Amino acid sequence: MAEPAASHMLDTVPPVLRDDIEEVLVDEARIQARLDELAAEIDRDYAGHDVLLIGVLKGAILLMADLTRRLTINSSIDFMAVSSYGSATSSSGTVRILKDLDAAIEGLHVLIVEDIVDSGLTLDYLMKNLRSRRPASLEVVALLTKPTRREVDIPVRYVGFEVPDVFVVGYGLDYAERYRSVRSIVTLKPEVYGG
């Protein structure tokens, strides 16, 4: 259930950004509690195995950091940067790899760390690309998913929260490189992004 952006819920938002926020969808406390649960699931599922977490830049950087610190299994990290949005509020469907992995993943247990799965087009491309490199396993953890926007059926093994078909920012997600530092998942007032 979404909550209005009450002043006490905006205490962690930089003052310069507060007037842009319309609604708090998932507050910081709920995010942190869910990350505890996700880390416990991943620890259980990968017990006895090393896992490589691949963070999808830039949106997944906070999720990657917070999740990695919670894991008790042996894990390593790497990053990819892909682009399908630019400064728009929805995916263009055209995906480009801007930064590839630093090492081979053949034979490794790989967990893609994503901020949000929207249409699924970017993640579908990324999974096909990574599967071609022959990892031992390939799964996805996403902080957010928008099932109503899905154009491609993508299996997301670990999901933080389902959100409605609204444009969201915060906790690493941005609009035109702003709002990543907001510690909650929020919506912006339509006049901010021309919605």
ZAPAVEX-690115 format. One record per atom (N, C-alpha, C): residue in one letter; x, y, z; chain; atom name. Coordinates in nm, 3 decimals. Layout:
N
R   code        xx        yy        zz   unit   site
R      a         X         Y         Z      A     CA
...
***
This chain:
195
R   code        xx        yy        zz   unit   site
R      m     0.084    -0.119     0.000      A      N
R      m     0.000     0.000     0.000      A     CA
R      m     0.088     0.124     0.000      A      C
R      a     0.067     0.210    -0.096      A      N
R      a     0.145     0.332    -0.104      A     CA
R      a     0.105     0.429     0.005      A      C
R      e     0.200     0.510     0.044      A      N
R      e     0.175     0.606     0.149      A     CA
R      e     0.206     0.745     0.096      A      C
R      p     0.124     0.846     0.137      A      N
R      p     0.155     0.981     0.094      A     CA
R      p     0.292     1.021     0.146      A      C
R      a     0.353     1.112     0.079      A      N
R      a     0.487     1.155     0.118      A     CA
R      a     0.478     1.248     0.239      A      C
R      a     0.444     1.191     0.353      A      N
R      a     0.435     1.268     0.476      A     CA
R      a     0.573     1.319     0.514      A      C
R      s     0.577     1.430     0.583      A      N
R      s     0.705     1.495     0.612      A     CA
R      s     0.799     1.403     0.688      A      C
R      h     0.748     1.319     0.783      A      N
R      h     0.837     1.231     0.858      A     CA
R      h     0.898     1.123     0.769      A      C
R      m     0.830     1.087     0.660      A      N
R      m     0.884     0.985     0.571      A     CA
R      m     0.991     1.041     0.478      A      C
R      l     0.999     1.171     0.471      A      N
R      l     1.095     1.236     0.383      A     CA
R      l     1.220     1.284     0.457      A      C
R      d     1.231     1.247     0.583      A      N
R      d     1.346     1.292     0.662      A     CA
R      d     1.480     1.249     0.603      A      C
R      t     1.482     1.134     0.537      A      N
R      t     1.608     1.084     0.479      A     CA
R      t     1.632     1.135     0.337      A      C
R      v     1.538     1.212     0.285      A      N
R      v     1.551     1.265     0.149      A     CA
R      v     1.626     1.397     0.154      A      C
R      p     1.727     1.414     0.069      A      N
R      p     1.795     1.544     0.066      A     CA
R      p     1.693     1.656     0.047      A      C
R      p     1.701     1.761     0.127      A      N
R      p     1.600     1.868     0.121      A     CA
R      p     1.574     1.923    -0.019      A      C
R      v     1.676     1.930    -0.102      A      N
R      v     1.660     1.986    -0.235      A     CA
R      v     1.567     1.900    -0.323      A      C
R      l     1.546     1.775    -0.285      A      N
R      l     1.463     1.683    -0.367      A     CA
R      l     1.322     1.664    -0.312      A      C
R      r     1.295     1.705    -0.189      A      N
R      r     1.168     1.673    -0.123      A     CA
R      r     1.045     1.722    -0.197      A      C
R      d     1.050     1.839    -0.254      A      N
R      d     0.932     1.894    -0.320      A     CA
R      d     0.896     1.820    -0.448      A      C
R      d     0.988     1.739    -0.500      A      N
R      d     0.962     1.664    -0.624      A     CA
R      d     0.887     1.534    -0.600      A      C
R      i     0.882     1.489    -0.475      A      N
R      i     0.826     1.357    -0.444      A     CA
R      i     0.676     1.364    -0.420      A      C
R      e     0.605     1.274    -0.489      A      N
R      e     0.460     1.269    -0.475      A     CA
R      e     0.417     1.166    -0.371      A      C
R      e     0.480     1.046    -0.376      A      N
R      e     0.432     0.937    -0.292      A     CA
R      e     0.547     0.843    -0.257      A      C
R      v     0.544     0.791    -0.135      A      N
R      v     0.639     0.689    -0.093      A     CA
R      v     0.573     0.553    -0.112      A      C
R      l     0.629     0.471    -0.202      A      N
R      l     0.573     0.338    -0.228      A     CA
R      l     0.628     0.234    -0.132      A      C
R      v     0.760     0.237    -0.109      A      N
R      v     0.825     0.141    -0.019      A     CA
R      v     0.925     0.220     0.063      A      C
R      d     0.904     0.225     0.193      A      N
R      d     0.995     0.305     0.275      A     CA
R      d     1.124     0.230     0.306      A      C
R      e     1.221     0.303     0.358      A      N
R      e     1.354     0.249     0.382      A     CA
R      e     1.352     0.127     0.474      A      C
R      a     1.271     0.131     0.580      A      N
R      a     1.266     0.019     0.676      A     CA
R      a     1.218    -0.109     0.608      A      C
R      r     1.117    -0.098     0.521      A      N
R      r     1.066    -0.217     0.451      A     CA
R      r     1.171    -0.271     0.353      A      C
R      i     1.245    -0.182     0.287      A      N
R      i     1.350    -0.226     0.196      A     CA
R      i     1.455    -0.306     0.273      A      C
R      q     1.501    -0.251     0.383      A      N
R      q     1.607    -0.317     0.460      A     CA
R      q     1.560    -0.451     0.516      A      C
R      a     1.437    -0.459     0.563      A      N
R      a     1.383    -0.585     0.615      A     CA
R      a     1.373    -0.689     0.503      A      C
R      r     1.331    -0.647     0.385      A      N
R      r     1.320    -0.741     0.273      A     CA
R      r     1.458    -0.789     0.227      A      C
R      l     1.558    -0.703     0.233      A      N
R      l     1.692    -0.744     0.197      A     CA
R      l     1.745    -0.851     0.293      A      C
R      d     1.710    -0.840     0.421      A      N
R      d     1.747    -0.945     0.517      A     CA
R      d     1.688    -1.079     0.473      A      C
R      e     1.562    -1.077     0.431      A      N
R      e     1.495    -1.200     0.388      A     CA
R      e     1.556    -1.256     0.259      A      C
R      l     1.582    -1.168     0.163      A      N
R      l     1.641    -1.213     0.037      A     CA
R      l     1.780    -1.273     0.058      A      C
R      a     1.860    -1.209     0.142      A      N
R      a     1.995    -1.261     0.169      A     CA
R      a     1.986    -1.399     0.234      A      C
R      a     1.891    -1.418     0.324      A      N
R      a     1.875    -1.549     0.389      A     CA
R      a     1.836    -1.655     0.286      A      C
R      e     1.748    -1.620     0.192      A      N
R      e     1.708    -1.714     0.086      A     CA
R      e     1.828    -1.750    -0.002      A      C
R      i     1.905    -1.650    -0.041      A      N
R      i     2.021    -1.673    -0.127      A     CA
R      i     2.125    -1.758    -0.053      A      C
R      d     2.150    -1.727     0.074      A      N
R      d     2.243    -1.807     0.154      A     CA
R      d     2.200    -1.953     0.157      A      C
R      r     2.072    -1.976     0.177      A      N
R      r     2.020    -2.113     0.183      A     CA
R      r     2.033    -2.182     0.047      A      C
R      d     1.993    -2.113    -0.060      A      N
R      d     1.992    -2.175    -0.193      A     CA
R      d     2.132    -2.202    -0.247      A      C
R      y     2.229    -2.122    -0.208      A      N
R      y     2.366    -2.138    -0.259      A     CA
R      y     2.461    -2.194    -0.154      A      C
R      a     2.407    -2.251    -0.049      A      N
R      a     2.494    -2.307     0.056      A     CA
R      a     2.592    -2.407    -0.005      A      C
R      g     2.719    -2.394     0.030      A      N
R      g     2.822    -2.483    -0.021      A     CA
R      g     2.876    -2.444    -0.157      A      C
R      h     2.827    -2.334    -0.213      A      N
R      h     2.874    -2.288    -0.345      A     CA
R      h     2.924    -2.145    -0.335      A      C
R      d     3.017    -2.113    -0.421      A      N
R      d     3.056    -1.974    -0.440      A     CA
R      d     2.959    -1.914    -0.542      A      C
R      v     2.930    -1.787    -0.529      A      N
R      v     2.840    -1.722    -0.623      A     CA
R      v     2.902    -1.590    -0.668      A      C
R      l     2.885    -1.561    -0.797      A      N
R      l     2.926    -1.433    -0.853      A     CA
R      l     2.803    -1.346    -0.869      A      C
R      l     2.803    -1.233    -0.802      A      N
R      l     2.694    -1.137    -0.817      A     CA
R      l     2.734    -1.036    -0.923      A      C
R      i     2.648    -1.019    -1.022      A      N
R      i     2.674    -0.922    -1.129      A     CA
R      i     2.574    -0.808    -1.114      A      C
R      g     2.623    -0.694    -1.071      A      N
R      g     2.539    -0.577    -1.057      A     CA
R      g     2.522    -0.506    -1.189      A      C
R      v     2.398    -0.469    -1.219      A      N
R      v     2.369    -0.397    -1.342      A     CA
R      v     2.370    -0.248    -1.308      A      C
R      l     2.471    -0.181    -1.361      A      N
R      l     2.491    -0.038    -1.331      A     CA
R      l     2.393     0.048    -1.410      A      C
R      k     2.360     0.161    -1.356      A      N
R      k     2.401     0.215    -1.228      A     CA
R      k     2.297     0.188    -1.121      A      C
R      g     2.176     0.155    -1.162      A      N
R      g     2.064     0.146    -1.069      A     CA
R      g     2.079     0.046    -0.957      A      C
R      a     2.152    -0.063    -0.980      A      N
R      a     2.160    -0.170    -0.880      A     CA
R      a     2.273    -0.150    -0.779      A      C
R      i     2.343    -0.039    -0.784      A      N
R      i     2.461    -0.022    -0.700      A     CA
R      i     2.428    -0.028    -0.551      A      C
R      l     2.322     0.034    -0.507      A      N
R      l     2.288     0.031    -0.364      A     CA
R      l     2.240    -0.107    -0.323      A      C
R      l     2.156    -0.168    -0.405      A      N
R      l     2.110    -0.304    -0.378      A     CA
R      l     2.228    -0.399    -0.371      A      C
R      m     2.320    -0.388    -0.465      A      N
R      m     2.437    -0.474    -0.469      A     CA
R      m     2.518    -0.461    -0.340      A      C
R      a     2.543    -0.340    -0.297      A      N
R      a     2.623    -0.317    -0.177      A     CA
R      a     2.551    -0.371    -0.052      A      C
R      d     2.425    -0.339    -0.037      A      N
R      d     2.352    -0.381     0.083      A     CA
R      d     2.330    -0.532     0.087      A      C
R      l     2.301    -0.591    -0.028      A      N
R      l     2.278    -0.736    -0.034      A     CA
R      l     2.408    -0.813    -0.008      A      C
R      t     2.517    -0.771    -0.072      A      N
R      t     2.645    -0.840    -0.057      A     CA
R      t     2.690    -0.842     0.089      A      C
R      r     2.670    -0.732     0.159      A      N
R      r     2.712    -0.725     0.300      A     CA
R      r     2.630    -0.817     0.390      A      C
R      r     2.513    -0.856     0.344      A      N
R      r     2.428    -0.944     0.424      A     CA
R      r     2.457    -1.093     0.401      A      C
R      l     2.518    -1.126     0.289      A      N
R      l     2.541    -1.267     0.255      A     CA
R      l     2.649    -1.329     0.343      A      C
R      t     2.628    -1.457     0.376      A      N
R      t     2.729    -1.530     0.453      A     CA
R      t     2.800    -1.635     0.367      A      C
R      i     2.752    -1.658     0.246      A      N
R      i     2.819    -1.750     0.153      A     CA
R      i     2.939    -1.681     0.091      A      C
R      n     3.026    -1.760     0.030      A      N
R      n     3.138    -1.702    -0.044      A     CA
R      n     3.083    -1.637    -0.170      A      C
R      s     3.112    -1.509    -0.185      A      N
R      s     3.062    -1.440    -0.304      A     CA
R      s     3.167    -1.344    -0.355      A      C
R      s     3.161    -1.319    -0.483      A      N
R      s     3.243    -1.217    -0.546      A     CA
R      s     3.151    -1.130    -0.630      A      C
R      i     3.202    -1.016    -0.673      A      N
R      i     3.116    -0.924    -0.747      A     CA
R      i     3.183    -0.878    -0.876      A      C
R      d     3.099    -0.843    -0.970      A      N
R      d     3.142    -0.781    -1.094      A     CA
R      d     3.026    -0.694    -1.139      A      C
R      f     3.050    -0.614    -1.240      A      N
R      f     2.947    -0.521    -1.286      A     CA
R      f     2.938    -0.520    -1.437      A      C
R      m     2.816    -0.493    -1.484      A      N
R      m     2.792    -0.465    -1.625      A     CA
R      m     2.713    -0.336    -1.630      A      C
R      a     2.734    -0.262    -1.737      A      N
R      a     2.651    -0.144    -1.762      A     CA
R      a     2.584    -0.165    -1.896      A      C
R      v     2.453    -0.156    -1.894      A      N
R      v     2.375    -0.169    -2.017      A     CA
R      v     2.283    -0.048    -2.026      A      C
R      s     2.246    -0.014    -2.145      A      N
R      s     2.160     0.102    -2.163      A     CA
R      s     2.042     0.067    -2.250      A      C
R      s     1.923     0.103    -2.202      A      N
R      s     1.804     0.091    -2.285      A     CA
R      s     1.706     0.204    -2.255      A      C
R      y     1.742     0.293    -2.165      A      N
R      y     1.652     0.401    -2.125      A     CA
R      y     1.698     0.538    -2.172      A      C
R      g     1.827     0.568    -2.159      A      N
R      g     1.870     0.706    -2.181      A     CA
R      g     1.810     0.792    -2.072      A      C
R      s     1.748     0.904    -2.108      A      N
R      s     1.684     0.989    -2.008      A     CA
R      s     1.532     0.973    -2.010      A      C
R      a     1.484     0.870    -2.079      A      N
R      a     1.340     0.846    -2.087      A     CA
R      a     1.290     0.774    -1.962      A      C
R      t     1.158     0.762    -1.950      A      N
R      t     1.098     0.696    -1.835      A     CA
R      t     1.052     0.554    -1.867      A      C
R      s     1.073     0.509    -1.990      A      N
R      s     1.043     0.370    -2.024      A     CA
R      s     1.150     0.319    -2.120      A      C
R      s     1.166     0.188    -2.124      A      N
R      s     1.272     0.126    -2.202      A     CA
R      s     1.251     0.149    -2.351      A      C
R      s     1.360     0.174    -2.422      A      N
R      s     1.352     0.191    -2.567      A     CA
R      s     1.346     0.056    -2.638      A      C
R      g     1.384    -0.051    -2.566      A      N
R      g     1.387    -0.184    -2.628      A     CA
R      g     1.517    -0.214    -2.698      A      C
R      t     1.599    -0.113    -2.722      A      N
R      t     1.731    -0.132    -2.781      A     CA
R      t     1.834    -0.134    -2.670      A      C
R      v     1.909    -0.243    -2.660      A      N
R      v     2.002    -0.261    -2.549      A     CA
R      v     2.146    -0.253    -2.600      A      C
R      r     2.228    -0.179    -2.528      A      N
R      r     2.370    -0.169    -2.559      A     CA
R      r     2.449    -0.203    -2.434      A      C
R      i     2.557    -0.280    -2.449      A      N
R      i     2.647    -0.305    -2.337      A     CA
R      i     2.750    -0.193    -2.335      A      C
R      l     2.750    -0.118    -2.227      A      N
R      l     2.842    -0.006    -2.212      A     CA
R      l     2.968    -0.048    -2.136      A      C
R      k     2.953    -0.147    -2.046      A      N
R      k     3.067    -0.202    -1.973      A     CA
R      k     3.043    -0.350    -1.956      A      C
R      d     3.138    -0.431    -1.999      A      N
R      d     3.124    -0.576    -1.988      A     CA
R      d     3.194    -0.625    -1.861      A      C
R      l     3.179    -0.753    -1.834      A      N
R      l     3.241    -0.815    -1.717      A     CA
R      l     3.393    -0.812    -1.729      A      C
R      d     3.458    -0.817    -1.613      A      N
R      d     3.604    -0.816    -1.611      A     CA
R      d     3.663    -0.956    -1.630      A      C
R      a     3.585    -1.061    -1.603      A      N
R      a     3.638    -1.197    -1.610      A     CA
R      a     3.534    -1.292    -1.670      A      C
R      a     3.580    -1.408    -1.710      A      N
R      a     3.492    -1.511    -1.766      A     CA
R      a     3.402    -1.569    -1.656      A      C
R      i     3.283    -1.615    -1.693      A      N
R      i     3.188    -1.671    -1.595      A     CA
R      i     3.161    -1.819    -1.620      A      C
R      e     3.229    -1.880    -1.713      A      N
R      e     3.206    -2.021    -1.744      A     CA
R      e     3.223    -2.106    -1.618      A      C
R      g     3.121    -2.190    -1.591      A      N
R      g     3.125    -2.281    -1.477      A     CA
R      g     3.092    -2.218    -1.343      A      C
R      l     3.060    -2.089    -1.341      A      N
R      l     3.030    -2.021    -1.214      A     CA
R      l     2.879    -2.013    -1.190      A      C
R      h     2.842    -2.006    -1.063      A      N
R      h     2.703    -1.977    -1.025      A     CA
R      h     2.688    -1.826    -1.025      A      C
R      v     2.601    -1.776    -1.112      A      N
R      v     2.589    -1.632    -1.135      A     CA
R      v     2.451    -1.583    -1.092      A      C
R      l     2.452    -1.472    -1.022      A      N
R      l     2.327    -1.408    -0.978      A     CA
R      l     2.329    -1.264    -1.028      A      C
R      i     2.241    -1.233    -1.121      A      N
R      i     2.229    -1.096    -1.173      A     CA
R      i     2.153    -1.013    -1.069      A      C
R      v     2.207    -0.898    -1.035      A      N
R      v     2.145    -0.808    -0.938      A     CA
R      v     2.091    -0.688    -1.014      A      C
R      e     1.958    -0.676    -1.019      A      N
R      e     1.889    -0.572    -1.096      A     CA
R      e     1.810    -0.482    -1.004      A      C
R      d     1.799    -0.355    -1.040      A      N
R      d     1.717    -0.263    -0.962      A     CA
R      d     1.569    -0.288    -0.989      A      C
R      i     1.530    -0.297    -1.117      A      N
R      i     1.388    -0.312    -1.151      A     CA
R      i     1.375    -0.392    -1.281      A      C
R      v     1.274    -0.478    -1.284      A      N
R      v     1.240    -0.549    -1.407      A     CA
R      v     1.107    -0.492    -1.453      A      C
R      d     1.111    -0.425    -1.566      A      N
R      d     0.996    -0.353    -1.619      A     CA
R      d     0.941    -0.432    -1.738      A      C
R      s     0.977    -0.393    -1.859      A      N
R      s     0.931    -0.467    -1.977      A     CA
R      s     0.995    -0.605    -1.985      A      C
R      g     1.114    -0.617    -1.927      A      N
R      g     1.188    -0.743    -1.934      A     CA
R      g     1.281    -0.750    -2.053      A      C
R      l     1.276    -0.652    -2.142      A      N
R      l     1.356    -0.657    -2.265      A     CA
R      l     1.506    -0.650    -2.235      A      C
R      t     1.545    -0.561    -2.147      A      N
R      t     1.687    -0.548    -2.114      A     CA
R      t     1.738    -0.674    -2.046      A      C
R      l     1.663    -0.723    -1.949      A      N
R      l     1.706    -0.842    -1.876      A     CA
R      l     1.708    -0.964    -1.967      A      C
R      d     1.613    -0.976    -2.058      A      N
R      d     1.610    -1.087    -2.153      A     CA
R      d     1.738    -1.087    -2.237      A      C
R      y     1.774    -0.971    -2.287      A      N
R      y     1.897    -0.958    -2.366      A     CA
R      y     2.018    -0.997    -2.281      A      C
R      l     2.024    -0.945    -2.159      A      N
R      l     2.137    -0.971    -2.071      A     CA
R      l     2.149    -1.119    -2.037      A      C
R      m     2.036    -1.184    -2.008      A      N
R      m     2.040    -1.326    -1.973      A     CA
R      m     2.084    -1.412    -2.092      A      C
R      k     2.037    -1.379    -2.211      A      N
R      k     2.081    -1.454    -2.330      A     CA
R      k     2.231    -1.437    -2.350      A      C
R      n     2.278    -1.315    -2.333      A      N
R      n     2.420    -1.288    -2.349      A     CA
R      n     2.503    -1.367    -2.248      A      C
R      l     2.461    -1.365    -2.122      A      N
R      l     2.537    -1.434    -2.018      A     CA
R      l     2.525    -1.586    -2.029      A      C
R      r     2.409    -1.638    -2.069      A      N
R      r     2.394    -1.783    -2.087      A     CA
R      r     2.490    -1.836    -2.192      A      C
R      s     2.517    -1.753    -2.293      A      N
R      s     2.608    -1.796    -2.400      A     CA
R      s     2.751    -1.813    -2.348      A      C
R      r     2.778    -1.762    -2.229      A      N
R      r     2.912    -1.774    -2.169      A     CA
R      r     2.923    -1.896    -2.078      A      C
R      r     2.819    -1.977    -2.074      A      N
R      r     2.814    -2.108    -2.007      A     CA
R      r     2.842    -2.106    -1.856      A      C
R      p     2.764    -2.025    -1.780      A      N
R      p     2.778    -2.034    -1.634      A     CA
R      p     2.715    -2.164    -1.585      A      C
R      a     2.751    -2.207    -1.464      A      N
R      a     2.691    -2.327    -1.405      A     CA
R      a     2.543    -2.305    -1.378      A      C
R      s     2.508    -2.184    -1.336      A      N
R      s     2.368    -2.147    -1.316      A     CA
R      s     2.356    -1.997    -1.333      A      C
R      l     2.236    -1.951    -1.365      A      N
R      l     2.212    -1.809    -1.387      A     CA
R      l     2.074    -1.774    -1.333      A      C
R      e     2.069    -1.690    -1.231      A      N
R      e     1.944    -1.647    -1.170      A     CA
R      e     1.944    -1.496    -1.157      A      C
R      v     1.829    -1.442    -1.116      A      N
R      v     1.812    -1.297    -1.104      A     CA
R      v     1.756    -1.261    -0.969      A      C
R      v     1.811    -1.156    -0.909      A      N
R      v     1.750    -1.094    -0.792      A     CA
R      v     1.720    -0.950    -0.833      A      C
R      a     1.596    -0.908    -0.812      A      N
R      a     1.555    -0.772    -0.847      A     CA
R      a     1.486    -0.708    -0.728      A      C
R      l     1.522    -0.585    -0.701      A      N
R      l     1.455    -0.514    -0.592      A     CA
R      l     1.308    -0.495    -0.625      A      C
R      l     1.280    -0.456    -0.748      A      N
R      l     1.142    -0.426    -0.789      A     CA
R      l     1.107    -0.499    -0.918      A      C
R      t     0.978    -0.528    -0.932      A      N
R      t     0.928    -0.581    -1.058      A     CA
R      t     0.792    -0.516    -1.086      A      C
R      k     0.767    -0.494    -1.215      A      N
R      k     0.639    -0.439    -1.262      A     CA
R      k     0.577    -0.541    -1.356      A      C
R      p     0.507    -0.641    -1.302      A      N
R      p     0.453    -0.747    -1.388      A     CA
R      p     0.358    -0.697    -1.496      A      C
R      t     0.286    -0.589    -1.471      A      N
R      t     0.189    -0.540    -1.569      A     CA
R      t     0.257    -0.480    -1.693      A      C
R      r     0.386    -0.451    -1.684      A      N
R      r     0.460    -0.393    -1.796      A     CA
R      r     0.536    -0.496    -1.877      A      C
R      r     0.535    -0.621    -1.833      A      N
R      r     0.621    -0.723    -1.892      A     CA
R      r     0.584    -0.750    -2.037      A      C
R      e     0.685    -0.744    -2.123      A      N
R      e     0.671    -0.779    -2.264      A     CA
R      e     0.736    -0.913    -2.294      A      C
R      v     0.829    -0.953    -2.209      A      N
R      v     0.901    -1.079    -2.223      A     CA
R      v     0.889    -1.152    -2.090      A      C
R      d     0.857    -1.281    -2.095      A      N
R      d     0.844    -1.359    -1.972      A     CA
R      d     0.983    -1.392    -1.918      A      C
R      i     1.021    -1.326    -1.811      A      N
R      i     1.154    -1.343    -1.754      A     CA
R      i     1.141    -1.405    -1.615      A      C
R      p     1.211    -1.515    -1.589      A      N
R      p     1.206    -1.573    -1.454      A     CA
R      p     1.296    -1.494    -1.359      A      C
R      v     1.234    -1.432    -1.259      A      N
R      v     1.308    -1.358    -1.158      A     CA
R      v     1.294    -1.438    -1.029      A      C
R      r     1.402    -1.503    -0.988      A      N
R      r     1.396    -1.594    -0.875      A     CA
R      r     1.375    -1.523    -0.742      A      C
R      y     1.440    -1.409    -0.724      A      N
R      y     1.431    -1.336    -0.598      A     CA
R      y     1.378    -1.196    -0.625      A      C
R      v     1.261    -1.164    -0.569      A      N
R      v     1.197    -1.035    -0.592      A     CA
R      v     1.178    -0.964    -0.459      A      C
R      g     1.219    -0.838    -0.456      A      N
R      g     1.196    -0.757    -0.337      A     CA
R      g     1.050    -0.717    -0.325      A      C
R      f     1.002    -0.640    -0.423      A      N
R      f     0.866    -0.588    -0.418      A     CA
R      f     0.808    -0.578    -0.558      A      C
R      e     0.678    -0.602    -0.569      A      N
R      e     0.605    -0.571    -0.692      A     CA
R      e     0.552    -0.429    -0.677      A      C
R      v     0.566    -0.350    -0.783      A      N
R      v     0.515    -0.214    -0.780      A     CA
R      v     0.419    -0.195    -0.897      A      C
R      p     0.326    -0.100    -0.882      A      N
R      p     0.231    -0.075    -0.991      A     CA
R      p     0.301    -0.009    -1.110      A      C
R      d     0.227     0.008    -1.217      A      N
R      d     0.281     0.065    -1.340      A     CA
R      d     0.291     0.217    -1.325      A      C
R      v     0.385     0.258    -1.242      A      N
R      v     0.416     0.401    -1.223      A     CA
R      v     0.566     0.417    -1.232      A      C
R      f     0.609     0.537    -1.263      A      N
R      f     0.753     0.564    -1.273      A     CA
R      f     0.808     0.585    -1.133      A      C
R      v     0.907     0.505    -1.096      A      N
R      v     0.962     0.511    -0.960      A     CA
R      v     1.110     0.547    -0.962      A      C
R      v     1.153     0.610    -0.853      A      N
R      v     1.294     0.644    -0.833      A     CA
R      v     1.329     0.617    -0.688      A      C
R      g     1.457     0.629    -0.658      A      N
R      g     1.505     0.611    -0.521      A     CA
R      g     1.577     0.480    -0.506      A      C
R      y     1.655     0.470    -0.402      A      N
R      y     1.735     0.352    -0.370      A     CA
R      y     1.811     0.302    -0.493      A      C
R      g     1.876     0.396    -0.561      A      N
R      g     1.957     0.363    -0.677      A     CA
R      g     1.891     0.393    -0.810      A      C
R      l     1.758     0.394    -0.814      A      N
R      l     1.688     0.424    -0.939      A     CA
R      l     1.683     0.575    -0.959      A      C
R      d     1.697     0.616    -1.083      A      N
R      d     1.707     0.759    -1.109      A     CA
R      d     1.608     0.806    -1.214      A      C
R      y     1.598     0.936    -1.224      A      N
R      y     1.541     1.002    -1.340      A     CA
R      y     1.644     1.107    -1.380      A      C
R      a     1.699     1.093    -1.499      A      N
R      a     1.801     1.186    -1.551      A     CA
R      a     1.915     1.203    -1.451      A      C
R      e     1.959     1.090    -1.392      A      N
R      e     2.071     1.083    -1.297      A     CA
R      e     2.044     1.150    -1.163      A      C
R      r     1.920     1.180    -1.133      A      N
R      r     1.885     1.237    -1.002      A     CA
R      r     1.803     1.136    -0.924      A      C
R      y     1.794     1.155    -0.794      A      N
R      y     1.709     1.080    -0.700      A     CA
R      y     1.764     0.944    -0.658      A      C
R      r     1.883     0.904    -0.704      A      N
R      r     1.939     0.776    -0.661      A     CA
R      r     1.960     0.771    -0.511      A      C
R      s     1.989     0.883    -0.450      A      N
R      s     2.022     0.888    -0.307      A     CA
R      s     1.900     0.882    -0.215      A      C
R      v     1.780     0.890    -0.270      A      N
R      v     1.660     0.877    -0.188      A     CA
R      v     1.655     0.735    -0.134      A      C
R      r     1.640     0.718    -0.005      A      N
R      r     1.653     0.585     0.057      A     CA
R      r     1.527     0.499     0.047      A      C
R      s     1.419     0.556     0.001      A      N
R      s     1.294     0.483    -0.018      A     CA
R      s     1.264     0.475    -0.168      A      C
R      i     1.165     0.394    -0.203      A      N
R      i     1.115     0.391    -0.341      A     CA
R      i     0.998     0.488    -0.347      A      C
R      v     1.009     0.586    -0.434      A      N
R      v     0.908     0.693    -0.438      A     CA
R      v     0.865     0.719    -0.582      A      C
R      t     0.751     0.788    -0.593      A      N
R      t     0.709     0.840    -0.722      A     CA
R      t     0.734     0.990    -0.722      A      C
R      l     0.752     1.043    -0.841      A      N
R      l     0.773     1.186    -0.856      A     CA
R      l     0.644     1.253    -0.901      A      C
R      k     0.632     1.379    -0.870      A      N
R      k     0.518     1.456    -0.919      A     CA
R      k     0.529     1.461    -1.072      A      C
R      p     0.417     1.445    -1.142      A      N
R      p     0.423     1.438    -1.289      A     CA
R      p     0.493     1.557    -1.355      A      C
R      e     0.482     1.672    -1.297      A      N
R      e     0.546     1.789    -1.359      A     CA
R      e     0.698     1.780    -1.357      A      C
R      v     0.753     1.694    -1.271      A      N
R      v     0.898     1.679    -1.262      A     CA
R      v     0.954     1.608    -1.387      A      C
R      y     0.881     1.509    -1.436      A      N
R      y     0.932     1.431    -1.550      A     CA
R      y     0.844     1.444    -1.673      A      C
R      g     0.750     1.535    -1.670      A      N
R      g     0.664     1.558    -1.787      A     CA
R      g     0.561     1.451    -1.808      A      C
R      g     0.522     1.379    -1.699      A      N
R      g     0.424     1.270    -1.710      A     CA
R      g     0.282     1.318    -1.712      A      C
***
